[in-house]
């Protein structure tokens, strides 16, 4: 809906402000006004001017002492500066009020935003950036090597997760300012074809090792390895499927994910 236009009340306020401004400027620059009724049009016929009675000299009176030095009148020149400053402030206020009225009139003449046409595609969601799977596979391989090399289970699990965080940073997915490194890593891993269960398993092991009161065990390290292998297997299968499709083959010609785990169990 459009706002109602301002009526004659705004014009009256503007006119009163301008008149007041001119009066303040004239008072500050020219000093006070005096009205001289020379012809008696305002205050009536003036009375005839009579000469004041002349004093009679007394030859026997003693000589009057010389007049004393009178004090100079106080300096009121600063009052002009004060009045001029007030006039300038009033002028700026009036100009600001006039500018505000003009802005309101301009807004009243503009159509509402609801009436403007909506650009095509404005409501479409942004395209989600997919991470680079080779970069994540290298990060998972580095994390698995850390799990094998570090003897302390807590340190091994923490270092393995930090390796995944570094891989997520290099995967090409932009990170939001409000995201922590852990949240960003989970977001990147969730964008891959891998299921969320291995990601949540690694995240749970990392949080328990870093913030929990119970130390990690060797079984936790093996569980982290299995989660890493599951992620890498799904990422490799996804890359192989894309490559087969690009060559004109069928995406389901190779073994399904999980065959590598079955081979390791044998």
Secondary structure as UniProt FT lines:
FT   HELIX           8..30
FT   TURN            41..43
FT   TURN            59..60
FT   HELIX           77..109
FT   HELIX           113..115
FT   TURN            120..123
FT   HELIX           133..149
FT   HELIX           153..169
FT   TURN            170..172
FT   TURN            177..178
FT   HELIX           181..190
FT   HELIX           196..211
FT   HELIX           218..246
FT   TURN            247..248
FT   TURN            251..252
FT   TURN            257..258
FT   HELIX           259..265
//
